[in-house]
């Protein structure tokens, strides 16, 4: 007569494939590593996609003339940003926006008079490689598409950078913000899985040790 098994005829692995002697397996650690690896892959994918999207947006910026009195064609109404680009053939990175707002006078004059330029809120910049860098300096609302005259003067205290006009309120994507969010989220999930697995195994091992001592 076959012996009666306390597990109802099922093997230990069938009772709980993730445990041995009631101790949870290390599967949680492996899952945490997988989550962290997927986060890194997702961050790289986001970086490539964001770089492509932002490069396409910067390529559509209008380069403003280097002197006053020159016409600027604006194709769309709405919010725009004036960016300071890199100079010296790409070797001179843009200065802090505050310096440009102090030492440069920039304006757009339309049929109804000068447009109101406001300091750009925040620190938005781009770096696309090959010396293509820029920082947002002014925000301006364009009431209607058309031709505007550029006003541009420098007090000579700093190098006057290339200026570009871009539609919208900034860049389409926040490259590094997205990377940080993905990596921090993945790290927190992985850490949570690791902590839960460790605590469950520690508790189970302590219970098993106490049982064996009886």
C-alpha positions as MATLAB code, in Angstrom:
seq = 'XXXXXXXXXXXXXXXXXXXXXXXXXXXXXXXXXXXXXXXXXXXXXXXXXXXXXXXXXXXXXXXXXXXXXXXXXXXXXXXXXXXXXXXXXXXXXXXXXXXXXXXXXXXXXXXXXXXXXXXXXXXXXXXXXXXXXXXXXXXXXXXXXXXXXXXXXXXXXXXXXXXXXXXXXXXXXXXXXXXXXXXXXXXXXXXXXXXXXXXXXXXXXXXXXXXXXX';
ca = [
       0.000    0.000    0.000;
       1.421    3.345   -1.057;
       2.221    5.681    1.822;
      -0.134    8.530    2.435;
       1.532   11.838    1.642;
       0.703   14.931    3.625;
       0.608   17.013    0.500;
      -2.331   15.103   -0.942;
      -0.274   13.176   -3.441;
       1.530   16.212   -4.921;
       5.283   16.721   -4.904;
       6.860   19.568   -3.000;
       7.455   21.517   -6.215;
       3.797   21.108   -7.125;
       2.684   22.382   -3.717;
       4.677   25.569   -4.127;
       7.095   25.790   -7.035;
       8.608   28.976   -5.626;
       9.479   27.602   -2.188;
      11.640   24.996   -0.548;
      10.827   23.926    2.984;
       8.434   26.874    3.040;
      11.186   29.378    2.209;
      10.405   31.658   -0.771;
      12.791   31.314   -3.685;
      15.165   33.967   -4.960;
      12.917   34.552   -7.942;
      12.191   38.063   -6.672;
      15.860   38.974   -6.963;
      15.965   37.807  -10.558;
      12.781   39.706  -11.310;
      14.289   42.849   -9.772;
      17.324   42.491  -12.024;
      15.057   42.040  -15.024;
      13.086   45.183  -14.140;
      16.290   47.180  -13.783;
      17.575   45.892  -17.111;
      14.317   46.770  -18.846;
      14.477   50.263  -17.332;
      17.940   50.778  -18.792;
      16.777   49.573  -22.216;
      13.725   51.844  -21.998;
      15.909   54.816  -21.025;
      18.177   54.257  -24.034;
      15.143   53.939  -26.292;
      13.652   57.136  -24.893;
      16.963   58.964  -25.397;
      17.159   57.944  -29.053;
      13.513   58.826  -29.739;
      13.715   62.130  -27.847;
      16.930   63.104  -29.615;
      15.296   62.467  -32.988;
      12.178   64.473  -32.142;
      14.097   67.409  -30.663;
      16.547   67.482  -33.565;
      13.656   67.684  -36.002;
      12.183   70.580  -34.004;
      15.484   72.492  -33.844;
      15.982   72.017  -37.582;
      12.750   73.963  -38.069;
      13.946   76.972  -36.019;
      14.380   80.249  -37.905;
      17.849   81.766  -37.654;
      17.480   85.461  -36.892;
      19.589   88.020  -38.781;
      22.772   89.221  -37.067;
      21.820   92.936  -37.277;
      18.788   95.123  -36.632;
      16.312   96.202  -39.257;
      16.266   92.900  -41.151;
      12.965   91.121  -41.915;
      11.987   87.907  -40.149;
       9.331   85.655  -41.625;
       7.119   84.037  -38.993;
       4.980   81.251  -40.397;
       2.567   80.656  -37.507;
       0.867   82.641  -34.781;
       1.124   81.694  -31.139;
       3.832   81.100  -28.566;
       7.448   81.255  -29.694;
      10.832   81.073  -27.988;
      14.007   82.951  -28.869;
      17.021   80.722  -28.338;
      20.697   81.584  -27.989;
      22.720   79.133  -30.040;
      26.345   78.097  -29.883;
      28.857   80.298  -31.682;
      32.485   80.010  -32.831;
      31.512   77.296  -35.277;
      29.935   75.308  -32.465;
      32.891   75.566  -30.088;
      31.412   78.359  -27.926;
      28.548   77.153  -25.755;
      25.729   79.598  -25.003;
      26.064   81.721  -21.890;
      23.521   81.852  -19.087;
      20.224   83.360  -20.355;
      20.376   86.024  -17.650;
      23.518   87.496  -19.225;
      21.850   87.834  -22.603;
      18.836   89.511  -21.074;
      21.128   92.063  -19.408;
      23.562   92.777  -22.245;
      21.406   92.265  -25.345;
      18.385   94.189  -26.564;
      16.214   92.024  -28.796;
      12.747   92.668  -30.187;
      10.358   91.891  -33.000;
       8.405   94.746  -34.537;
       5.172   93.953  -36.333;
       2.528   96.003  -38.146;
       0.987   96.993  -34.819;
       4.239   97.780  -33.065;
       6.829   95.911  -30.984;
       5.943   92.537  -29.526;
       6.346   91.988  -25.809;
       9.272   89.709  -24.989;
       9.287   88.020  -21.592;
      12.139   86.186  -19.857;
      11.775   82.485  -20.551;
      10.641   80.652  -17.426;
      12.936   77.800  -16.503;
      16.207   76.483  -17.834;
      15.562   74.697  -21.122;
      18.459   73.809  -23.355;
      19.411   71.404  -26.102;
      22.631   69.671  -27.096;
      22.404   67.713  -30.311;
      26.044   66.946  -30.983;
      28.394   68.471  -33.569;
      28.443   71.679  -31.531;
      24.702   72.303  -31.822;
      23.694   73.735  -28.469;
      21.077   76.240  -27.406;
      19.377   77.801  -24.410;
      15.956   79.395  -24.197;
      16.220   83.128  -23.416;
      12.960   84.919  -24.259;
       9.337   83.944  -24.782;
       7.154   85.913  -27.183;
       3.574   85.564  -28.373;
       3.188   86.256  -32.090;
      -0.344   87.509  -32.864;
      -0.317   86.597  -36.534;
       2.006   85.115  -39.160;
       3.831   87.523  -41.408;
       6.948   89.647  -41.707;
       8.474   91.254  -38.635;
      11.486   93.509  -38.283;
      14.234   92.440  -35.920;
      15.646   94.773  -33.313;
      18.997   93.583  -32.024;
      21.682   95.470  -30.095;
      24.531   94.511  -27.775;
      26.361   96.626  -25.222;
      29.593   94.855  -26.147;
      30.126   93.252  -22.755;
      29.545   89.706  -24.020;
      29.758   87.896  -27.329;
      26.533   88.235  -29.291;
      25.368   84.691  -30.032;
      23.404   83.315  -32.972;
      19.708   83.762  -32.185;
      16.993   81.394  -33.326;
      13.212   81.639  -33.245;
      11.265   78.460  -32.569;
       7.520   77.875  -32.468;
       5.989   76.548  -29.259;
       6.879   76.900  -25.618;
      10.103   74.890  -25.703;
      11.283   71.536  -26.981;
       8.831   68.723  -27.767;
      10.387   66.357  -25.213;
      12.425   66.613  -22.027;
      15.217   64.169  -22.824;
      17.002   64.002  -19.487;
      13.849   64.411  -17.448;
      12.389   61.344  -19.158;
      15.572   59.342  -18.612;
      15.622   60.251  -14.924;
      11.963   59.304  -14.521;
      12.445   55.911  -16.197;
      15.592   55.032  -14.260;
      14.249   56.223  -10.910;
      10.983   54.347  -11.452;
      12.787   51.167  -12.470;
      15.188   51.431   -9.540;
      12.351   51.909   -7.049;
      10.433   48.910   -8.392;
      13.577   46.758   -8.371;
      14.434   47.893   -4.849;
      10.892   47.119   -3.701;
      11.026   43.612   -5.161;
      14.431   43.026   -3.586;
      13.287   44.257   -0.169;
      10.088   42.189   -0.207;
      11.933   39.055   -1.317;
      14.629   39.546    1.290;
      12.121   40.114    4.107;
       9.968   37.122    3.131;
      12.993   34.833    2.953;
      14.407   36.162    6.209;
      11.116   35.613    8.022;
      10.675   32.132    6.568;
      14.254   31.095    7.372;
      13.888   32.332   10.945;
      10.646   30.363   11.318;
      12.267   27.246    9.831;
      15.268   27.564   12.131;
      13.000   27.927   15.147;
      11.057   24.821   14.102;
      14.216   22.730   13.733;
      15.443   23.752   17.176;
      12.365   22.319   18.863;
];
